[in-house]
Amino acid sequence: MDCEKILNLFRSELVTVNVGPKLLATSLEMQGYKAYQVEWKPLAGGDKEMQEILNLLGGVD
């Protein structure tokens, strides 16, 4: 294994992509890190039955 590649990763700038509570991204930004917040919600509000119905109807693009 090339340890130098791993060490270079830890030396590089930390940039995060947060899919979840904005609190994590805000906390990282307050510490000087770059954080990108993704606004995502599960299809049909997470309702499995409704997701199956949507799939039967051809899905959602």
PDB file with SEQRES, HELIX, SHEET and CRYST1 records, atoms N, CA, C and O in Angstrom:
SEQRES   1 A   61  MET ASP CYS GLU LYS ILE LEU ASN LEU PHE ARG SER GLU          
SEQRES   2 A   61  LEU VAL THR VAL ASN VAL GLY PRO LYS LEU LEU ALA THR          
SEQRES   3 A   61  SER LEU GLU MET GLN GLY TYR LYS ALA TYR GLN VAL GLU          
SEQRES   4 A   61  TRP LYS PRO LEU ALA GLY GLY ASP LYS GLU MET GLN GLU          
SEQRES   5 A   61  ILE LEU ASN LEU LEU GLY GLY VAL ASP                          
HELIX    1 AA1 CYS A    3  ARG A   11  1                                   9    
HELIX    2 AA2 LYS A   22  MET A   30  1                                   9    
HELIX    3 AA3 LEU A   43  GLY A   46  5                                   4    
HELIX    4 AA4 LYS A   48  LEU A   56  1                                   9    
SHEET    1 AA1 2 VAL A  15  ASN A  18  0                                        
SHEET    2 AA1 2 LYS A  34  GLN A  37  1                                        
CRYST1    1.000    1.000    1.000  90.00  90.00  90.00 P 1           1          
ATOM      1  N   MET A   1       0.847  -1.180   0.000  1.00  0.00           N  
ATOM      2  CA  MET A   1       0.000   0.000   0.000  1.00  0.00           C  
ATOM      3  C   MET A   1       0.889   1.238   0.000  1.00  0.00           C  
ATOM      4  O   MET A   1       1.932   1.273   0.653  1.00  0.00           O  
ATOM      5  N   ASP A   2       0.458   2.247  -0.740  1.00  0.00           N  
ATOM      6  CA  ASP A   2       1.213   3.486  -0.835  1.00  0.00           C  
ATOM      7  C   ASP A   2       0.796   4.422   0.303  1.00  0.00           C  
ATOM      8  O   ASP A   2      -0.206   5.129   0.186  1.00  0.00           O  
ATOM      9  N   CYS A   3       1.551   4.431   1.392  1.00  0.00           N  
ATOM     10  CA  CYS A   3       1.221   5.248   2.566  1.00  0.00           C  
ATOM     11  C   CYS A   3       1.289   6.737   2.267  1.00  0.00           C  
ATOM     12  O   CYS A   3       0.604   7.528   2.917  1.00  0.00           O  
ATOM     13  N   GLU A   4       2.094   7.129   1.304  1.00  0.00           N  
ATOM     14  CA  GLU A   4       2.221   8.553   0.992  1.00  0.00           C  
ATOM     15  C   GLU A   4       0.894   9.120   0.485  1.00  0.00           C  
ATOM     16  O   GLU A   4       0.556  10.265   0.786  1.00  0.00           O  
ATOM     17  N   LYS A   5       0.145   8.335  -0.277  1.00  0.00           N  
ATOM     18  CA  LYS A   5      -1.160   8.787  -0.754  1.00  0.00           C  
ATOM     19  C   LYS A   5      -2.108   9.029   0.416  1.00  0.00           C  
ATOM     20  O   LYS A   5      -2.860  10.003   0.424  1.00  0.00           O  
ATOM     21  N   ILE A   6      -2.069   8.156   1.381  1.00  0.00           N  
ATOM     22  CA  ILE A   6      -2.922   8.303   2.562  1.00  0.00           C  
ATOM     23  C   ILE A   6      -2.508   9.534   3.353  1.00  0.00           C  
ATOM     24  O   ILE A   6      -3.364  10.302   3.791  1.00  0.00           O  
ATOM     25  N   LEU A   7      -1.230   9.729   3.539  1.00  0.00           N  
ATOM     26  CA  LEU A   7      -0.739  10.895   4.280  1.00  0.00           C  
ATOM     27  C   LEU A   7      -1.116  12.190   3.555  1.00  0.00           C  
ATOM     28  O   LEU A   7      -1.472  13.178   4.197  1.00  0.00           O  
ATOM     29  N   ASN A   8      -1.041  12.189   2.232  1.00  0.00           N  
ATOM     30  CA  ASN A   8      -1.429  13.376   1.466  1.00  0.00           C  
ATOM     31  C   ASN A   8      -2.910  13.685   1.652  1.00  0.00           C  
ATOM     32  O   ASN A   8      -3.298  14.852   1.698  1.00  0.00           O  
ATOM     33  N   LEU A   9      -3.728  12.665   1.758  1.00  0.00           N  
ATOM     34  CA  LEU A   9      -5.150  12.866   1.992  1.00  0.00           C  
ATOM     35  C   LEU A   9      -5.366  13.596   3.314  1.00  0.00           C  
ATOM     36  O   LEU A   9      -6.158  14.537   3.379  1.00  0.00           O  
ATOM     37  N   PHE A  10      -4.678  13.177   4.353  1.00  0.00           N  
ATOM     38  CA  PHE A  10      -4.839  13.814   5.655  1.00  0.00           C  
ATOM     39  C   PHE A  10      -4.239  15.217   5.714  1.00  0.00           C  
ATOM     40  O   PHE A  10      -4.600  16.015   6.580  1.00  0.00           O  
ATOM     41  N   ARG A  11      -3.341  15.509   4.812  1.00  0.00           N  
ATOM     42  CA  ARG A  11      -2.753  16.848   4.757  1.00  0.00           C  
ATOM     43  C   ARG A  11      -3.597  17.820   3.929  1.00  0.00           C  
ATOM     44  O   ARG A  11      -3.401  19.033   4.005  1.00  0.00           O  
ATOM     45  N   SER A  12      -4.526  17.295   3.145  1.00  0.00           N  
ATOM     46  CA  SER A  12      -5.310  18.140   2.249  1.00  0.00           C  
ATOM     47  C   SER A  12      -6.450  18.829   2.994  1.00  0.00           C  
ATOM     48  O   SER A  12      -6.774  18.482   4.130  1.00  0.00           O  
ATOM     49  N   GLU A  13      -7.046  19.811   2.327  1.00  0.00           N  
ATOM     50  CA  GLU A  13      -8.136  20.579   2.904  1.00  0.00           C  
ATOM     51  C   GLU A  13      -9.376  19.692   3.083  1.00  0.00           C  
ATOM     52  O   GLU A  13      -9.731  18.912   2.200  1.00  0.00           O  
ATOM     53  N   LEU A  14     -10.014  19.829   4.233  1.00  0.00           N  
ATOM     54  CA  LEU A  14     -11.234  19.069   4.502  1.00  0.00           C  
ATOM     55  C   LEU A  14     -12.435  19.796   3.907  1.00  0.00           C  
ATOM     56  O   LEU A  14     -12.682  20.963   4.211  1.00  0.00           O  
ATOM     57  N   VAL A  15     -13.173  19.098   3.062  1.00  0.00           N  
ATOM     58  CA  VAL A  15     -14.415  19.608   2.494  1.00  0.00           C  
ATOM     59  C   VAL A  15     -15.461  18.526   2.712  1.00  0.00           C  
ATOM     60  O   VAL A  15     -15.238  17.362   2.379  1.00  0.00           O  
ATOM     61  N   THR A  16     -16.604  18.912   3.271  1.00  0.00           N  
ATOM     62  CA  THR A  16     -17.633  17.925   3.572  1.00  0.00           C  
ATOM     63  C   THR A  16     -18.906  18.181   2.771  1.00  0.00           C  
ATOM     64  O   THR A  16     -19.193  19.309   2.370  1.00  0.00           O  
ATOM     65  N   VAL A  17     -19.654  17.115   2.552  1.00  0.00           N  
ATOM     66  CA  VAL A  17     -20.990  17.188   1.971  1.00  0.00           C  
ATOM     67  C   VAL A  17     -21.907  16.583   3.017  1.00  0.00           C  
ATOM     68  O   VAL A  17     -21.785  15.407   3.362  1.00  0.00           O  
ATOM     69  N   ASN A  18     -22.821  17.392   3.515  1.00  0.00           N  
ATOM     70  CA  ASN A  18     -23.707  16.959   4.591  1.00  0.00           C  
ATOM     71  C   ASN A  18     -25.109  16.690   4.054  1.00  0.00           C  
ATOM     72  O   ASN A  18     -25.741  17.563   3.459  1.00  0.00           O  
ATOM     73  N   VAL A  19     -25.581  15.460   4.277  1.00  0.00           N  
ATOM     74  CA  VAL A  19     -26.949  15.091   3.929  1.00  0.00           C  
ATOM     75  C   VAL A  19     -27.606  14.735   5.255  1.00  0.00           C  
ATOM     76  O   VAL A  19     -27.530  13.597   5.719  1.00  0.00           O  
ATOM     77  N   GLY A  20     -28.233  15.699   5.838  1.00  0.00           N  
ATOM     78  CA  GLY A  20     -28.823  15.489   7.154  1.00  0.00           C  
ATOM     79  C   GLY A  20     -29.004  16.819   7.847  1.00  0.00           C  
ATOM     80  O   GLY A  20     -29.110  17.862   7.202  1.00  0.00           O  
ATOM     81  N   PRO A  21     -29.040  16.772   9.169  1.00  0.00           N  
ATOM     82  CA  PRO A  21     -29.267  18.011   9.928  1.00  0.00           C  
ATOM     83  C   PRO A  21     -28.237  19.087   9.612  1.00  0.00           C  
ATOM     84  O   PRO A  21     -27.035  18.824   9.611  1.00  0.00           O  
ATOM     85  N   LYS A  22     -28.706  20.283   9.347  1.00  0.00           N  
ATOM     86  CA  LYS A  22     -27.834  21.418   9.003  1.00  0.00           C  
ATOM     87  C   LYS A  22     -26.855  21.738  10.138  1.00  0.00           C  
ATOM     88  O   LYS A  22     -25.820  22.361   9.905  1.00  0.00           O  
ATOM     89  N   LEU A  23     -27.175  21.321  11.341  1.00  0.00           N  
ATOM     90  CA  LEU A  23     -26.324  21.595  12.498  1.00  0.00           C  
ATOM     91  C   LEU A  23     -24.887  21.127  12.272  1.00  0.00           C  
ATOM     92  O   LEU A  23     -23.947  21.816  12.670  1.00  0.00           O  
ATOM     93  N   LEU A  24     -24.705  19.972  11.643  1.00  0.00           N  
ATOM     94  CA  LEU A  24     -23.351  19.469  11.396  1.00  0.00           C  
ATOM     95  C   LEU A  24     -22.594  20.395  10.453  1.00  0.00           C  
ATOM     96  O   LEU A  24     -21.448  20.755  10.724  1.00  0.00           O  
ATOM     97  N   ALA A  25     -23.228  20.785   9.339  1.00  0.00           N  
ATOM     98  CA  ALA A  25     -22.568  21.677   8.382  1.00  0.00           C  
ATOM     99  C   ALA A  25     -22.250  23.021   9.030  1.00  0.00           C  
ATOM    100  O   ALA A  25     -21.168  23.569   8.822  1.00  0.00           O  
ATOM    101  N   THR A  26     -23.170  23.546   9.800  1.00  0.00           N  
ATOM    102  CA  THR A  26     -22.962  24.824  10.470  1.00  0.00           C  
ATOM    103  C   THR A  26     -21.793  24.738  11.443  1.00  0.00           C  
ATOM    104  O   THR A  26     -20.962  25.644  11.504  1.00  0.00           O  
ATOM    105  N   SER A  27     -21.730  23.663  12.192  1.00  0.00           N  
ATOM    106  CA  SER A  27     -20.649  23.472  13.156  1.00  0.00           C  
ATOM    107  C   SER A  27     -19.293  23.412  12.460  1.00  0.00           C  
ATOM    108  O   SER A  27     -18.329  24.021  12.926  1.00  0.00           O  
ATOM    109  N   LEU A  28     -19.213  22.689  11.355  1.00  0.00           N  
ATOM    110  CA  LEU A  28     -17.959  22.604  10.604  1.00  0.00           C  
ATOM    111  C   LEU A  28     -17.564  23.962  10.038  1.00  0.00           C  
ATOM    112  O   LEU A  28     -16.394  24.341  10.084  1.00  0.00           O  
ATOM    113  N   GLU A  29     -18.542  24.699   9.504  1.00  0.00           N  
ATOM    114  CA  GLU A  29     -18.253  26.026   8.957  1.00  0.00           C  
ATOM    115  C   GLU A  29     -17.747  26.971  10.041  1.00  0.00           C  
ATOM    116  O   GLU A  29     -16.854  27.782   9.791  1.00  0.00           O  
ATOM    117  N   MET A  30     -18.307  26.872  11.233  1.00  0.00           N  
ATOM    118  CA  MET A  30     -17.873  27.724  12.346  1.00  0.00           C  
ATOM    119  C   MET A  30     -16.429  27.434  12.748  1.00  0.00           C  
ATOM    120  O   MET A  30     -15.755  28.281  13.334  1.00  0.00           O  
ATOM    121  N   GLN A  31     -15.957  26.216  12.424  1.00  0.00           N  
ATOM    122  CA  GLN A  31     -14.583  25.835  12.736  1.00  0.00           C  
ATOM    123  C   GLN A  31     -13.634  26.127  11.570  1.00  0.00           C  
ATOM    124  O   GLN A  31     -12.445  25.813  11.630  1.00  0.00           O  
ATOM    125  N   GLY A  32     -14.184  26.737  10.499  1.00  0.00           N  
ATOM    126  CA  GLY A  32     -13.345  27.138   9.377  1.00  0.00           C  
ATOM    127  C   GLY A  32     -13.264  26.140   8.231  1.00  0.00           C  
ATOM    128  O   GLY A  32     -12.460  26.323   7.317  1.00  0.00           O  
ATOM    129  N   TYR A  33     -14.076  25.090   8.258  1.00  0.00           N  
ATOM    130  CA  TYR A  33     -14.066  24.101   7.183  1.00  0.00           C  
ATOM    131  C   TYR A  33     -15.142  24.419   6.158  1.00  0.00           C  
ATOM    132  O   TYR A  33     -16.129  25.094   6.454  1.00  0.00           O  
ATOM    133  N   LYS A  34     -14.929  23.915   4.937  1.00  0.00           N  
ATOM    134  CA  LYS A  34     -15.952  24.059   3.905  1.00  0.00           C  
ATOM    135  C   LYS A  34     -16.973  22.939   4.083  1.00  0.00           C  
ATOM    136  O   LYS A  34     -16.617  21.772   4.250  1.00  0.00           O  
ATOM    137  N   ALA A  35     -18.234  23.316   4.045  1.00  0.00           N  
ATOM    138  CA  ALA A  35     -19.300  22.317   4.181  1.00  0.00           C  
ATOM    139  C   ALA A  35     -20.426  22.662   3.211  1.00  0.00           C  
ATOM    140  O   ALA A  35     -20.894  23.799   3.156  1.00  0.00           O  
ATOM    141  N   TYR A  36     -20.841  21.674   2.463  1.00  0.00           N  
ATOM    142  CA  TYR A  36     -21.945  21.845   1.528  1.00  0.00           C  
ATOM    143  C   TYR A  36     -23.143  21.081   2.070  1.00  0.00           C  
ATOM    144  O   TYR A  36     -23.051  19.890   2.369  1.00  0.00           O  
ATOM    145  N   GLN A  37     -24.256  21.770   2.194  1.00  0.00           N  
ATOM    146  CA  GLN A  37     -25.486  21.175   2.711  1.00  0.00           C  
ATOM    147  C   GLN A  37     -26.352  20.708   1.550  1.00  0.00           C  
ATOM    148  O   GLN A  37     -26.633  21.483   0.636  1.00  0.00           O  
ATOM    149  N   VAL A  38     -26.775  19.459   1.578  1.00  0.00           N  
ATOM    150  CA  VAL A  38     -27.675  18.915   0.564  1.00  0.00           C  
ATOM    151  C   VAL A  38     -29.063  18.815   1.181  1.00  0.00           C  
ATOM    152  O   VAL A  38     -29.259  18.157   2.203  1.00  0.00           O  
ATOM    153  N   GLU A  39     -30.012  19.474   0.548  1.00  0.00           N  
ATOM    154  CA  GLU A  39     -31.402  19.396   1.004  1.00  0.00           C  
ATOM    155  C   GLU A  39     -32.024  18.172   0.336  1.00  0.00           C  
ATOM    156  O   GLU A  39     -32.297  18.187  -0.864  1.00  0.00           O  
ATOM    157  N   TRP A  40     -32.246  17.128   1.102  1.00  0.00           N  
ATOM    158  CA  TRP A  40     -32.774  15.882   0.560  1.00  0.00           C  
ATOM    159  C   TRP A  40     -33.825  15.326   1.495  1.00  0.00           C  
ATOM    160  O   TRP A  40     -33.680  15.368   2.717  1.00  0.00           O  
ATOM    161  N   LYS A  41     -34.875  14.809   0.907  1.00  0.00           N  
ATOM    162  CA  LYS A  41     -35.916  14.130   1.674  1.00  0.00           C  
ATOM    163  C   LYS A  41     -36.247  12.845   0.939  1.00  0.00           C  
ATOM    164  O   LYS A  41     -36.213  12.818  -0.291  1.00  0.00           O  
ATOM    165  N   PRO A  42     -36.563  11.786   1.656  1.00  0.00           N  
ATOM    166  CA  PRO A  42     -36.901  10.535   0.981  1.00  0.00           C  
ATOM    167  C   PRO A  42     -38.183  10.678   0.161  1.00  0.00           C  
ATOM    168  O   PRO A  42     -39.087  11.433   0.519  1.00  0.00           O  
ATOM    169  N   LEU A  43     -38.238   9.951  -0.926  1.00  0.00           N  
ATOM    170  CA  LEU A  43     -39.396   9.941  -1.799  1.00  0.00           C  
ATOM    171  C   LEU A  43     -40.654   9.613  -1.007  1.00  0.00           C  
ATOM    172  O   LEU A  43     -40.646   8.706  -0.174  1.00  0.00           O  
ATOM    173  N   ALA A  44     -41.713  10.329  -1.257  1.00  0.00           N  
ATOM    174  CA  ALA A  44     -43.028  10.121  -0.615  1.00  0.00           C  
ATOM    175  C   ALA A  44     -42.925  10.230   0.910  1.00  0.00           C  
ATOM    176  O   ALA A  44     -43.657   9.563   1.641  1.00  0.00           O  
ATOM    177  N   GLY A  45     -42.019  11.070   1.371  1.00  0.00           N  
ATOM    178  CA  GLY A  45     -41.873  11.260   2.814  1.00  0.00           C  
ATOM    179  C   GLY A  45     -41.414  10.015   3.554  1.00  0.00           C  
ATOM    180  O   GLY A  45     -41.554   9.932   4.775  1.00  0.00           O  
ATOM    181  N   GLY A  46     -40.863   9.036   2.822  1.00  0.00           N  
ATOM    182  CA  GLY A  46     -40.386   7.807   3.440  1.00  0.00           C  
ATOM    183  C   GLY A  46     -41.453   6.728   3.559  1.00  0.00           C  
ATOM    184  O   GLY A  46     -41.188   5.647   4.085  1.00  0.00           O  
ATOM    185  N   ASP A  47     -42.647   7.011   3.078  1.00  0.00           N  
ATOM    186  CA  ASP A  47     -43.758   6.057   3.152  1.00  0.00           C  
ATOM    187  C   ASP A  47     -43.527   4.940   2.122  1.00  0.00           C  
ATOM    188  O   ASP A  47     -43.655   5.164   0.918  1.00  0.00           O  
ATOM    189  N   LYS A  48     -43.185   3.733   2.606  1.00  0.00           N  
ATOM    190  CA  LYS A  48     -42.847   2.609   1.722  1.00  0.00           C  
ATOM    191  C   LYS A  48     -44.004   2.236   0.795  1.00  0.00           C  
ATOM    192  O   LYS A  48     -43.789   1.975  -0.388  1.00  0.00           O  
ATOM    193  N   GLU A  49     -45.213   2.212   1.320  1.00  0.00           N  
ATOM    194  CA  GLU A  49     -46.365   1.851   0.496  1.00  0.00           C  
ATOM    195  C   GLU A  49     -46.556   2.863  -0.638  1.00  0.00           C  
ATOM    196  O   GLU A  49     -46.816   2.479  -1.778  1.00  0.00           O  
ATOM    197  N   MET A  50     -46.431   4.128  -0.330  1.00  0.00           N  
ATOM    198  CA  MET A  50     -46.578   5.159  -1.355  1.00  0.00           C  
ATOM    199  C   MET A  50     -45.439   5.074  -2.378  1.00  0.00           C  
ATOM    200  O   MET A  50     -45.662   5.316  -3.564  1.00  0.00           O  
ATOM    201  N   GLN A  51     -44.235   4.738  -1.940  1.00  0.00           N  
ATOM    202  CA  GLN A  51     -43.115   4.564  -2.861  1.00  0.00           C  
ATOM    203  C   GLN A  51     -43.390   3.432  -3.843  1.00  0.00           C  
ATOM    204  O   GLN A  51     -43.095   3.554  -5.032  1.00  0.00           O  
ATOM    205  N   GLU A  52     -43.955   2.333  -3.351  1.00  0.00           N  
ATOM    206  CA  GLU A  52     -44.295   1.204  -4.219  1.00  0.00           C  
ATOM    207  C   GLU A  52     -45.359   1.609  -5.241  1.00  0.00           C  
ATOM    208  O   GLU A  52     -45.277   1.223  -6.408  1.00  0.00           O  
ATOM    209  N   ILE A  53     -46.344   2.376  -4.813  1.00  0.00           N  
ATOM    210  CA  ILE A  53     -47.390   2.846  -5.722  1.00  0.00           C  
ATOM    211  C   ILE A  53     -46.778   3.745  -6.797  1.00  0.00           C  
ATOM    212  O   ILE A  53     -47.105   3.612  -7.976  1.00  0.00           O  
ATOM    213  N   LEU A  54     -45.906   4.642  -6.400  1.00  0.00           N  
ATOM    214  CA  LEU A  54     -45.254   5.518  -7.366  1.00  0.00           C  
ATOM    215  C   LEU A  54     -44.430   4.718  -8.372  1.00  0.00           C  
ATOM    216  O   LEU A  54     -44.410   5.048  -9.558  1.00  0.00           O  
ATOM    217  N   ASN A  55     -43.744   3.659  -7.901  1.00  0.00           N  
ATOM    218  CA  ASN A  55     -42.967   2.804  -8.806  1.00  0.00           C  
ATOM    219  C   ASN A  55     -43.886   2.105  -9.792  1.00  0.00           C  
ATOM    220  O   ASN A  55     -43.552   1.983 -10.970  1.00  0.00           O  
ATOM    221  N   LEU A  56     -45.045   1.641  -9.323  1.00  0.00           N  
ATOM    222  CA  LEU A  56     -46.007   0.977 -10.210  1.00  0.00           C  
ATOM    223  C   LEU A  56     -46.520   1.939 -11.290  1.00  0.00           C  
ATOM    224  O   LEU A  56     -46.830   1.528 -12.408  1.00  0.00           O  
ATOM    225  N   LEU A  57     -46.601   3.207 -10.937  1.00  0.00           N  
ATOM    226  CA  LEU A  57     -47.082   4.226 -11.863  1.00  0.00           C  
ATOM    227  C   LEU A  57     -45.980   4.748 -12.792  1.00  0.00           C  
ATOM    228  O   LEU A  57     -46.212   5.651 -13.596  1.00  0.00           O  
ATOM    229  N   GLY A  58     -44.803   4.182 -12.675  1.00  0.00           N  
ATOM    230  CA  GLY A  58     -43.716   4.588 -13.573  1.00  0.00           C  
ATOM    231  C   GLY A  58     -42.599   5.358 -12.902  1.00  0.00           C  
ATOM    232  O   GLY A  58     -41.681   5.835 -13.568  1.00  0.00           O  
ATOM    233  N   GLY A  59     -42.671   5.481 -11.590  1.00  0.00           N  
ATOM    234  CA  GLY A  59     -41.607   6.161 -10.862  1.00  0.00           C  
ATOM    235  C   GLY A  59     -41.679   7.670 -10.972  1.00  0.00           C  
ATOM    236  O   GLY A  59     -42.602   8.232 -11.562  1.00  0.00           O  
ATOM    237  N   VAL A  60     -40.712   8.289 -10.405  1.00  0.00           N  
ATOM    238  CA  VAL A  60     -40.618   9.752 -10.390  1.00  0.00           C  
ATOM    239  C   VAL A  60     -39.267  10.126 -10.967  1.00  0.00           C  
ATOM    240  O   VAL A  60     -38.233   9.595 -10.560  1.00  0.00           O  
ATOM    241  N   ASP A  61     -39.287  11.048 -11.924  1.00  0.00           N  
ATOM    242  CA  ASP A  61     -38.022  11.498 -12.521  1.00  0.00           C  
ATOM    243  C   ASP A  61     -37.451  12.652 -11.762  1.00  0.00           C  
ATOM    244  O   ASP A  61     -36.390  13.162 -12.121  1.00  0.00           O  
TER     245      ASP A  61                                                      
END                                                                             
